[in-house]
Amino acid sequence: MQDYLHTPHSRQQISWSIGMLFLVFQPSDCLFVSRATHVPVGEDQTQHLELTRDLAESLNRILKSESPLFPIPTLVDSAPS
């Protein structure tokens, strides 16, 4: 097992897996756990928030409840003024 973890190929797989997990955990944290309506993000995270907004809109449209199940998060710029 130790030899497998030290191969260059497996490091790339691990990095890719961690990156994909981040793309899943951030929207799930915003939508399911905290049900956030305003999310402070830096400039480098705006694309992730847009993905989260798209996901929330899609889920609300698919589930068709009387009131939206997931709030559409709004970007709050966290850059220092």
PDB file as gemmi writes it, atoms N, CA and C in Angstrom:
CRYST1    1.000    1.000    1.000  90.00  90.00  90.00 P 1                      
ATOM      1  N   MET A   1       0.826  -1.198   0.000  1.00  0.00           N  
ATOM      2  CA  MET A   1       0.000   0.000   0.000  1.00  0.00           C  
ATOM      3  C   MET A   1       0.866   1.257   0.000  1.00  0.00           C  
ATOM      4  N   GLN A   2       1.936   1.250   0.758  1.00  0.00           N  
ATOM      5  CA  GLN A   2       2.789   2.419   0.843  1.00  0.00           C  
ATOM      6  C   GLN A   2       3.431   2.740  -0.511  1.00  0.00           C  
ATOM      7  N   ASP A   3       3.844   1.723  -1.245  1.00  0.00           N  
ATOM      8  CA  ASP A   3       4.414   1.946  -2.574  1.00  0.00           C  
ATOM      9  C   ASP A   3       3.389   2.564  -3.514  1.00  0.00           C  
ATOM     10  N   TYR A   4       2.144   2.165  -3.396  1.00  0.00           N  
ATOM     11  CA  TYR A   4       1.089   2.704  -4.251  1.00  0.00           C  
ATOM     12  C   TYR A   4       0.904   4.205  -3.999  1.00  0.00           C  
ATOM     13  N   LEU A   5       0.958   4.631  -2.758  1.00  0.00           N  
ATOM     14  CA  LEU A   5       0.759   6.042  -2.430  1.00  0.00           C  
ATOM     15  C   LEU A   5       1.910   6.925  -2.878  1.00  0.00           C  
ATOM     16  N   HIS A   6       3.080   6.351  -3.103  1.00  0.00           N  
ATOM     17  CA  HIS A   6       4.243   7.148  -3.475  1.00  0.00           C  
ATOM     18  C   HIS A   6       4.466   7.230  -4.981  1.00  0.00           C  
ATOM     19  N   THR A   7       3.586   6.663  -5.760  1.00  0.00           N  
ATOM     20  CA  THR A   7       3.736   6.765  -7.207  1.00  0.00           C  
ATOM     21  C   THR A   7       3.165   8.099  -7.684  1.00  0.00           C  
ATOM     22  N   PRO A   8       3.765   8.716  -8.703  1.00  0.00           N  
ATOM     23  CA  PRO A   8       3.263  10.001  -9.212  1.00  0.00           C  
ATOM     24  C   PRO A   8       1.823   9.931  -9.685  1.00  0.00           C  
ATOM     25  N   HIS A   9       1.440   8.823 -10.267  1.00  0.00           N  
ATOM     26  CA  HIS A   9       0.078   8.684 -10.775  1.00  0.00           C  
ATOM     27  C   HIS A   9      -0.947   8.770  -9.642  1.00  0.00           C  
ATOM     28  N   SER A  10      -0.670   8.133  -8.538  1.00  0.00           N  
ATOM     29  CA  SER A  10      -1.627   8.150  -7.440  1.00  0.00           C  
ATOM     30  C   SER A  10      -1.706   9.526  -6.784  1.00  0.00           C  
ATOM     31  N   ARG A  11      -0.618  10.286  -6.783  1.00  0.00           N  
ATOM     32  CA  ARG A  11      -0.672  11.646  -6.246  1.00  0.00           C  
ATOM     33  C   ARG A  11      -1.606  12.516  -7.081  1.00  0.00           C  
ATOM     34  N   GLN A  12      -1.558  12.345  -8.388  1.00  0.00           N  
ATOM     35  CA  GLN A  12      -2.462  13.097  -9.250  1.00  0.00           C  
ATOM     36  C   GLN A  12      -3.899  12.700  -8.980  1.00  0.00           C  
ATOM     37  N   GLN A  13      -4.148  11.428  -8.778  1.00  0.00           N  
ATOM     38  CA  GLN A  13      -5.501  10.971  -8.477  1.00  0.00           C  
ATOM     39  C   GLN A  13      -5.986  11.543  -7.155  1.00  0.00           C  
ATOM     40  N   ILE A  14      -5.120  11.568  -6.158  1.00  0.00           N  
ATOM     41  CA  ILE A  14      -5.496  12.099  -4.851  1.00  0.00           C  
ATOM     42  C   ILE A  14      -5.784  13.591  -4.957  1.00  0.00           C  
ATOM     43  N   SER A  15      -4.957  14.344  -5.655  1.00  0.00           N  
ATOM     44  CA  SER A  15      -5.191  15.781  -5.832  1.00  0.00           C  
ATOM     45  C   SER A  15      -6.511  16.030  -6.555  1.00  0.00           C  
ATOM     46  N   TRP A  16      -6.758  15.257  -7.587  1.00  0.00           N  
ATOM     47  CA  TRP A  16      -8.000  15.401  -8.335  1.00  0.00           C  
ATOM     48  C   TRP A  16      -9.204  15.077  -7.455  1.00  0.00           C  
ATOM     49  N   SER A  17      -9.088  14.031  -6.651  1.00  0.00           N  
ATOM     50  CA  SER A  17     -10.186  13.631  -5.767  1.00  0.00           C  
ATOM     51  C   SER A  17     -10.483  14.701  -4.735  1.00  0.00           C  
ATOM     52  N   ILE A  18      -9.443  15.278  -4.162  1.00  0.00           N  
ATOM     53  CA  ILE A  18      -9.635  16.334  -3.165  1.00  0.00           C  
ATOM     54  C   ILE A  18     -10.282  17.553  -3.812  1.00  0.00           C  
ATOM     55  N   GLY A  19      -9.869  17.888  -5.013  1.00  0.00           N  
ATOM     56  CA  GLY A  19     -10.477  19.015  -5.721  1.00  0.00           C  
ATOM     57  C   GLY A  19     -11.941  18.778  -6.016  1.00  0.00           C  
ATOM     58  N   MET A  20     -12.278  17.570  -6.411  1.00  0.00           N  
ATOM     59  CA  MET A  20     -13.679  17.255  -6.692  1.00  0.00           C  
ATOM     60  C   MET A  20     -14.511  17.259  -5.410  1.00  0.00           C  
ATOM     61  N   LEU A  21     -13.929  16.801  -4.309  1.00  0.00           N  
ATOM     62  CA  LEU A  21     -14.656  16.834  -3.041  1.00  0.00           C  
ATOM     63  C   LEU A  21     -14.970  18.261  -2.631  1.00  0.00           C  
ATOM     64  N   PHE A  22     -14.044  19.186  -2.862  1.00  0.00           N  
ATOM     65  CA  PHE A  22     -14.287  20.584  -2.523  1.00  0.00           C  
ATOM     66  C   PHE A  22     -15.475  21.128  -3.312  1.00  0.00           C  
ATOM     67  N   LEU A  23     -15.576  20.733  -4.594  1.00  0.00           N  
ATOM     68  CA  LEU A  23     -16.694  21.195  -5.415  1.00  0.00           C  
ATOM     69  C   LEU A  23     -18.025  20.638  -4.931  1.00  0.00           C  
ATOM     70  N   VAL A  24     -17.996  19.534  -4.209  1.00  0.00           N  
ATOM     71  CA  VAL A  24     -19.221  18.963  -3.661  1.00  0.00           C  
ATOM     72  C   VAL A  24     -19.493  19.518  -2.273  1.00  0.00           C  
ATOM     73  N   PHE A  25     -18.466  19.671  -1.446  1.00  0.00           N  
ATOM     74  CA  PHE A  25     -18.673  20.095  -0.066  1.00  0.00           C  
ATOM     75  C   PHE A  25     -19.112  21.547   0.057  1.00  0.00           C  
ATOM     76  N   GLN A  26     -18.591  22.442  -0.759  1.00  0.00           N  
ATOM     77  CA  GLN A  26     -18.970  23.841  -0.628  1.00  0.00           C  
ATOM     78  C   GLN A  26     -20.454  24.054  -0.922  1.00  0.00           C  
ATOM     79  N   PRO A  27     -20.987  23.555  -2.041  1.00  0.00           N  
ATOM     80  CA  PRO A  27     -22.428  23.721  -2.256  1.00  0.00           C  
ATOM     81  C   PRO A  27     -23.273  23.008  -1.202  1.00  0.00           C  
ATOM     82  N   SER A  28     -22.848  21.832  -0.776  1.00  0.00           N  
ATOM     83  CA  SER A  28     -23.643  21.125   0.231  1.00  0.00           C  
ATOM     84  C   SER A  28     -23.648  21.877   1.549  1.00  0.00           C  
ATOM     85  N   ASP A  29     -22.539  22.500   1.898  1.00  0.00           N  
ATOM     86  CA  ASP A  29     -22.478  23.295   3.117  1.00  0.00           C  
ATOM     87  C   ASP A  29     -23.404  24.502   3.017  1.00  0.00           C  
ATOM     88  N   CYS A  30     -23.382  25.189   1.887  1.00  0.00           N  
ATOM     89  CA  CYS A  30     -24.219  26.382   1.707  1.00  0.00           C  
ATOM     90  C   CYS A  30     -25.701  26.032   1.646  1.00  0.00           C  
ATOM     91  N   LEU A  31     -26.043  24.983   0.912  1.00  0.00           N  
ATOM     92  CA  LEU A  31     -27.449  24.676   0.650  1.00  0.00           C  
ATOM     93  C   LEU A  31     -28.099  23.803   1.712  1.00  0.00           C  
ATOM     94  N   PHE A  32     -27.422  22.763   2.148  1.00  0.00           N  
ATOM     95  CA  PHE A  32     -28.054  21.780   3.013  1.00  0.00           C  
ATOM     96  C   PHE A  32     -27.792  22.024   4.491  1.00  0.00           C  
ATOM     97  N   VAL A  33     -26.584  22.372   4.841  1.00  0.00           N  
ATOM     98  CA  VAL A  33     -26.228  22.484   6.258  1.00  0.00           C  
ATOM     99  C   VAL A  33     -26.639  23.839   6.824  1.00  0.00           C  
ATOM    100  N   SER A  34     -26.131  24.903   6.251  1.00  0.00           N  
ATOM    101  CA  SER A  34     -26.383  26.224   6.831  1.00  0.00           C  
ATOM    102  C   SER A  34     -27.561  26.943   6.186  1.00  0.00           C  
ATOM    103  N   ARG A  35     -28.037  26.458   5.010  1.00  0.00           N  
ATOM    104  CA  ARG A  35     -29.128  27.088   4.277  1.00  0.00           C  
ATOM    105  C   ARG A  35     -28.861  28.597   4.145  1.00  0.00           C  
ATOM    106  N   ALA A  36     -27.653  28.911   3.748  1.00  0.00           N  
ATOM    107  CA  ALA A  36     -27.175  30.292   3.690  1.00  0.00           C  
ATOM    108  C   ALA A  36     -27.867  31.085   2.585  1.00  0.00           C  
ATOM    109  N   THR A  37     -28.170  32.342   2.891  1.00  0.00           N  
ATOM    110  CA  THR A  37     -28.717  33.244   1.880  1.00  0.00           C  
ATOM    111  C   THR A  37     -27.664  34.235   1.408  1.00  0.00           C  
ATOM    112  N   HIS A  38     -26.663  34.504   2.248  1.00  0.00           N  
ATOM    113  CA  HIS A  38     -25.557  35.399   1.908  1.00  0.00           C  
ATOM    114  C   HIS A  38     -24.258  34.682   2.253  1.00  0.00           C  
ATOM    115  N   VAL A  39     -23.370  34.585   1.275  1.00  0.00           N  
ATOM    116  CA  VAL A  39     -22.133  33.831   1.463  1.00  0.00           C  
ATOM    117  C   VAL A  39     -20.939  34.740   1.200  1.00  0.00           C  
ATOM    118  N   PRO A  40     -20.087  34.967   2.220  1.00  0.00           N  
ATOM    119  CA  PRO A  40     -18.883  35.766   1.989  1.00  0.00           C  
ATOM    120  C   PRO A  40     -17.824  34.941   1.277  1.00  0.00           C  
ATOM    121  N   VAL A  41     -17.407  35.395   0.115  1.00  0.00           N  
ATOM    122  CA  VAL A  41     -16.386  34.685  -0.652  1.00  0.00           C  
ATOM    123  C   VAL A  41     -15.386  35.683  -1.210  1.00  0.00           C  
ATOM    124  N   GLY A  42     -14.194  35.184  -1.450  1.00  0.00           N  
ATOM    125  CA  GLY A  42     -13.173  35.992  -2.099  1.00  0.00           C  
ATOM    126  C   GLY A  42     -13.362  35.950  -3.606  1.00  0.00           C  
ATOM    127  N   GLU A  43     -12.569  36.733  -4.281  1.00  0.00           N  
ATOM    128  CA  GLU A  43     -12.675  36.831  -5.740  1.00  0.00           C  
ATOM    129  C   GLU A  43     -12.456  35.477  -6.422  1.00  0.00           C  
ATOM    130  N   ASP A  44     -11.580  34.658  -5.845  1.00  0.00           N  
ATOM    131  CA  ASP A  44     -11.273  33.365  -6.457  1.00  0.00           C  
ATOM    132  C   ASP A  44     -12.363  32.321  -6.242  1.00  0.00           C  
ATOM    133  N   GLN A  45     -13.352  32.607  -5.423  1.00  0.00           N  
ATOM    134  CA  GLN A  45     -14.414  31.638  -5.130  1.00  0.00           C  
ATOM    135  C   GLN A  45     -15.751  31.975  -5.786  1.00  0.00           C  
ATOM    136  N   THR A  46     -15.820  33.045  -6.564  1.00  0.00           N  
ATOM    137  CA  THR A  46     -17.102  33.449  -7.149  1.00  0.00           C  
ATOM    138  C   THR A  46     -17.649  32.387  -8.100  1.00  0.00           C  
ATOM    139  N   GLN A  47     -16.788  31.697  -8.825  1.00  0.00           N  
ATOM    140  CA  GLN A  47     -17.255  30.645  -9.734  1.00  0.00           C  
ATOM    141  C   GLN A  47     -17.906  29.505  -8.961  1.00  0.00           C  
ATOM    142  N   HIS A  48     -17.367  29.196  -7.788  1.00  0.00           N  
ATOM    143  CA  HIS A  48     -17.943  28.130  -6.973  1.00  0.00           C  
ATOM    144  C   HIS A  48     -19.327  28.539  -6.467  1.00  0.00           C  
ATOM    145  N   LEU A  49     -19.477  29.801  -6.110  1.00  0.00           N  
ATOM    146  CA  LEU A  49     -20.780  30.267  -5.648  1.00  0.00           C  
ATOM    147  C   LEU A  49     -21.791  30.268  -6.797  1.00  0.00           C  
ATOM    148  N   GLU A  50     -21.345  30.599  -7.994  1.00  0.00           N  
ATOM    149  CA  GLU A  50     -22.245  30.541  -9.155  1.00  0.00           C  
ATOM    150  C   GLU A  50     -22.705  29.099  -9.392  1.00  0.00           C  
ATOM    151  N   LEU A  51     -21.812  28.146  -9.235  1.00  0.00           N  
ATOM    152  CA  LEU A  51     -22.183  26.739  -9.350  1.00  0.00           C  
ATOM    153  C   LEU A  51     -23.217  26.374  -8.286  1.00  0.00           C  
ATOM    154  N   THR A  52     -23.023  26.861  -7.075  1.00  0.00           N  
ATOM    155  CA  THR A  52     -23.958  26.607  -5.982  1.00  0.00           C  
ATOM    156  C   THR A  52     -25.321  27.211  -6.294  1.00  0.00           C  
ATOM    157  N   ARG A  53     -25.329  28.439  -6.822  1.00  0.00           N  
ATOM    158  CA  ARG A  53     -26.595  29.085  -7.194  1.00  0.00           C  
ATOM    159  C   ARG A  53     -27.314  28.284  -8.282  1.00  0.00           C  
ATOM    160  N   ASP A  54     -26.579  27.843  -9.292  1.00  0.00           N  
ATOM    161  CA  ASP A  54     -27.174  27.040 -10.369  1.00  0.00           C  
ATOM    162  C   ASP A  54     -27.760  25.739  -9.825  1.00  0.00           C  
ATOM    163  N   LEU A  55     -27.032  25.119  -8.918  1.00  0.00           N  
ATOM    164  CA  LEU A  55     -27.494  23.871  -8.319  1.00  0.00           C  
ATOM    165  C   LEU A  55     -28.778  24.100  -7.522  1.00  0.00           C  
ATOM    166  N   ALA A  56     -28.831  25.148  -6.726  1.00  0.00           N  
ATOM    167  CA  ALA A  56     -30.026  25.455  -5.939  1.00  0.00           C  
ATOM    168  C   ALA A  56     -31.220  25.741  -6.840  1.00  0.00           C  
ATOM    169  N   GLU A  57     -31.017  26.524  -7.891  1.00  0.00           N  
ATOM    170  CA  GLU A  57     -32.102  26.824  -8.822  1.00  0.00           C  
ATOM    171  C   GLU A  57     -32.600  25.558  -9.511  1.00  0.00           C  
ATOM    172  N   SER A  58     -31.679  24.693  -9.914  1.00  0.00           N  
ATOM    173  CA  SER A  58     -32.065  23.444 -10.578  1.00  0.00           C  
ATOM    174  C   SER A  58     -32.848  22.533  -9.637  1.00  0.00           C  
ATOM    175  N   LEU A  59     -32.369  22.382  -8.413  1.00  0.00           N  
ATOM    176  CA  LEU A  59     -33.069  21.533  -7.452  1.00  0.00           C  
ATOM    177  C   LEU A  59     -34.451  22.082  -7.129  1.00  0.00           C  
ATOM    178  N   ASN A  60     -34.559  23.383  -6.959  1.00  0.00           N  
ATOM    179  CA  ASN A  60     -35.862  23.988  -6.695  1.00  0.00           C  
ATOM    180  C   ASN A  60     -36.818  23.766  -7.864  1.00  0.00           C  
ATOM    181  N   ARG A  61     -36.311  23.872  -9.078  1.00  0.00           N  
ATOM    182  CA  ARG A  61     -37.139  23.675 -10.270  1.00  0.00           C  
ATOM    183  C   ARG A  61     -37.565  22.209 -10.401  1.00  0.00           C  
ATOM    184  N   ILE A  62     -36.645  21.291 -10.126  1.00  0.00           N  
ATOM    185  CA  ILE A  62     -36.950  19.862 -10.254  1.00  0.00           C  
ATOM    186  C   ILE A  62     -37.944  19.406  -9.180  1.00  0.00           C  
ATOM    187  N   LEU A  63     -37.752  19.879  -7.950  1.00  0.00           N  
ATOM    188  CA  LEU A  63     -38.581  19.422  -6.836  1.00  0.00           C  
ATOM    189  C   LEU A  63     -39.949  20.106  -6.791  1.00  0.00           C  
ATOM    190  N   LYS A  64     -40.098  21.259  -7.412  1.00  0.00           N  
ATOM    191  CA  LYS A  64     -41.379  21.964  -7.579  1.00  0.00           C  
ATOM    192  C   LYS A  64     -42.222  22.021  -6.313  1.00  0.00           C  
ATOM    193  N   SER A  65     -41.691  22.512  -5.227  1.00  0.00           N  
ATOM    194  CA  SER A  65     -42.475  22.675  -4.006  1.00  0.00           C  
ATOM    195  C   SER A  65     -43.133  24.059  -4.020  1.00  0.00           C  
ATOM    196  N   GLU A  66     -44.073  24.287  -3.095  1.00  0.00           N  
ATOM    197  CA  GLU A  66     -44.772  25.567  -3.042  1.00  0.00           C  
ATOM    198  C   GLU A  66     -43.814  26.716  -2.754  1.00  0.00           C  
ATOM    199  N   SER A  67     -42.925  26.499  -1.816  1.00  0.00           N  
ATOM    200  CA  SER A  67     -41.878  27.480  -1.544  1.00  0.00           C  
ATOM    201  C   SER A  67     -40.536  26.817  -1.846  1.00  0.00           C  
ATOM    202  N   PRO A  68     -39.553  27.579  -2.280  1.00  0.00           N  
ATOM    203  CA  PRO A  68     -38.249  26.979  -2.614  1.00  0.00           C  
ATOM    204  C   PRO A  68     -37.642  26.236  -1.421  1.00  0.00           C  
ATOM    205  N   LEU A  69     -37.172  25.033  -1.668  1.00  0.00           N  
ATOM    206  CA  LEU A  69     -36.550  24.251  -0.606  1.00  0.00           C  
ATOM    207  C   LEU A  69     -35.159  24.765  -0.267  1.00  0.00           C  
ATOM    208  N   PHE A  70     -34.456  25.273  -1.282  1.00  0.00           N  
ATOM    209  CA  PHE A  70     -33.093  25.735  -1.079  1.00  0.00           C  
ATOM    210  C   PHE A  70     -33.010  27.220  -1.391  1.00  0.00           C  
ATOM    211  N   PRO A  71     -32.462  28.016  -0.478  1.00  0.00           N  
ATOM    212  CA  PRO A  71     -32.302  29.441  -0.762  1.00  0.00           C  
ATOM    213  C   PRO A  71     -31.232  29.657  -1.833  1.00  0.00           C  
ATOM    214  N   ILE A  72     -31.412  30.694  -2.615  1.00  0.00           N  
ATOM    215  CA  ILE A  72     -30.415  31.051  -3.637  1.00  0.00           C  
ATOM    216  C   ILE A  72     -29.386  31.950  -2.938  1.00  0.00           C  
ATOM    217  N   PRO A  73     -28.162  31.457  -2.738  1.00  0.00           N  
ATOM    218  CA  PRO A  73     -27.167  32.256  -2.020  1.00  0.00           C  
ATOM    219  C   PRO A  73     -26.720  33.486  -2.817  1.00  0.00           C  
ATOM    220  N   THR A  74     -26.512  34.558  -2.099  1.00  0.00           N  
ATOM    221  CA  THR A  74     -26.058  35.816  -2.681  1.00  0.00           C  
ATOM    222  C   THR A  74     -24.610  36.041  -2.298  1.00  0.00           C  
ATOM    223  N   LEU A  75     -23.825  36.516  -3.242  1.00  0.00           N  
ATOM    224  CA  LEU A  75     -22.413  36.791  -3.030  1.00  0.00           C  
ATOM    225  C   LEU A  75     -22.236  38.017  -2.131  1.00  0.00           C  
ATOM    226  N   VAL A  76     -21.417  37.859  -1.121  1.00  0.00           N  
ATOM    227  CA  VAL A  76     -21.010  38.972  -0.259  1.00  0.00           C  
ATOM    228  C   VAL A  76     -19.500  39.072  -0.399  1.00  0.00           C  
ATOM    229  N   ASP A  77     -19.018  40.172  -0.942  1.00  0.00           N  
ATOM    230  CA  ASP A  77     -17.588  40.342  -1.188  1.00  0.00           C  
ATOM    231  C   ASP A  77     -16.847  40.445   0.152  1.00  0.00           C  
ATOM    232  N   SER A  78     -15.896  39.555   0.371  1.00  0.00           N  
ATOM    233  CA  SER A  78     -15.153  39.555   1.635  1.00  0.00           C  
ATOM    234  C   SER A  78     -13.775  40.219   1.490  1.00  0.00           C  
ATOM    235  N   ALA A  79     -13.538  40.878   0.368  1.00  0.00           N  
ATOM    236  CA  ALA A  79     -12.259  41.565   0.181  1.00  0.00           C  
ATOM    237  C   ALA A  79     -12.173  42.787   1.092  1.00  0.00           C  
ATOM    238  N   PRO A  80     -11.007  43.007   1.696  1.00  0.00           N  
ATOM    239  CA  PRO A  80     -10.869  44.184   2.566  1.00  0.00           C  
ATOM    240  C   PRO A  80     -10.997  45.478   1.771  1.00  0.00           C  
ATOM    241  N   SER A  81     -11.699  46.424   2.371  1.00  0.00           N  
ATOM    242  CA  SER A  81     -11.907  47.721   1.684  1.00  0.00           C  
ATOM    243  C   SER A  81     -10.775  48.678   1.954  1.00  0.00           C  
TER     244      SER A  81                                                      
END                                                                             
